[in-house]
Amino acid sequence: MAKAVVRGARQEVARHRGPSSPDTKGKRKRKGSEGTAAVMVVDDDAAIARLISLTLREDGYAVRSAHDGQDALGAVSTAPPDLIVLDLEMPVMNGRTFFRELRARGLDMPVLIVSAFGARAGQRELGAEAYLTKPFNPEDLREKVRGLLA
């Protein structure tokens, strides 16, 4: 199952790299705020993180990535994003530990759990705002992100 997710993500990334795919760096405003909506993607799988990042950048979001919860905590401490897209299974610091530490620090931005195993259960357990199960349709990702930032 995990290999199929990675294979699908790599195919999607390759599709996005085509010459007809513009590298849009436009910024999307968060409803009711000034500036751009910043999204942090926290996933140890480079292909999945790139797929999510490319999809959201196409929609005009400012996207940063971290490959584990520990790196993400450092980045979030210096520049909190408007939304976090979070994998649960990662080395060094997993998504559950990251989420709990995030909330313990008083950071309450919405979190979208994206995981191949137990995304819905993780969302309920942690109290995250939304979830997607890998593999996912990029349109579903876009819809969830738009809803969380509305």
N, C-alpha and C positions, 0 to 999 in steps of 0.2 A: 504494500500500500504506500509506504513512504517513498519507495523508488518511483512509483507512478506519479506521485505528487511532484517530485523533483523533476522528472522527465517532462511533465506537463508545464511546469514553471519555466524550464529551460526553453521549451518550444515557444511559449508565450513571449519570453524575453527576446528570442531570436526574431519573432514576428515584429516586435516593437522596434528593433534595430534597423528595419528596412528603410530605404531612402525616402519613402513617402511618409514616414513618421517624423514629424517635426520635433525638435528638442525644445519644447516650450518651457520657458522659465517664467511665464506670467504668474502673477500672484492672485490668489483667491481671498477675498475678504470674508472674515467670519461674520455671520449675521449679527448685527448689533455692536460691532467693534471696529476700531480703526486698524489698518495694517493688513497683514496677511495671516491666513490660517496656517500654522506650523504643525506638522505631523512628524512624530518620531516613530520609526519602524524598528522594533526590537525582535530580531530573529537571527539565529545562528546559521541558517541555510542561506548562503549568498544568493542563490538563484531565486528563491522565494522573496527575499528582501528586495532584490532588484526588480522583480515583477511588481510587487506592491508599490515600490518607489516610482517606477516608470508610469504605472497606472495613475497614481495620484498626482504626479507632476504634469501629466497630460491634462489634468483637470485644473491645473494652476496652483496647487498647494506647494508650499515650501516644505521639502521633506529632508529629514536627517535620519541616519541609521546607526544602530548599535548592534553588535553581534552577541551580547549577553546582558543580563540584568545589571551586572556590576558597572560595565561601561555606560549603560543607559542611565543609571543613577547619577553618575558623574556629570553627564551631559544635561540631564534634566535639572540638576541643582544649579547649573550656571545659566541655562536658558530654557525655562519650562515651555513645552509645546502646548498647543491647544488641544491635541488629541494624541493618544499613544495606541499604536497597533502592536499587539504583544503576542508572541508565541509563548507557550507554556513550557515546552521541553527544550532547555538549553544548558550548555555546560557553565561552569563557574558559579553563576547565580541563575536559577530557573525563574520562569515567569511568575510563579506563585509567590516566591520570596520577594521578587522585585515589586510586585503589586502591593504586598503587605508593607514593605518598607516605604514605598511611595506614599501610601495613605498615612503611615505613622509620621511622616515628615510634613503632613498637612497639605499635600498636593492632591487636589481633587479633580483634575482634568478628566474627561471621559476616556475610558480604555475599551478598545475593541480587541477581544481575545480571538486570535486566529491560530488554530491548532489542528493537527491531523487526528489527535486522540483526546477526547474529553473536553472539547471546546465549550459545549453547552454546560456540562457539569462544572467546569472551571469557572465559567461566568457566574453560575449560581453560587458556588462555594465562596467566591471572592467578592461578589457583589459588583462585578464589572457591568458596564452599561450595555454591552452587546457582544455577540460572538459570530464567528464564521468558521465552518469546518473546512479544512483542506481536503481535497482540492476544492477550489471555489471559482465561480465565474467572476471575472473582473467587474462586470456590471453590478453584481451583488456587493462587492467591496465598495464601489462608488456610492451606491445607494445607502449603505450603512454609514459611511463617512459623512455624506451630506446630511443625513438625519441627525448624527451626533453633533455636528457643528452648526446646526440650524438654531 
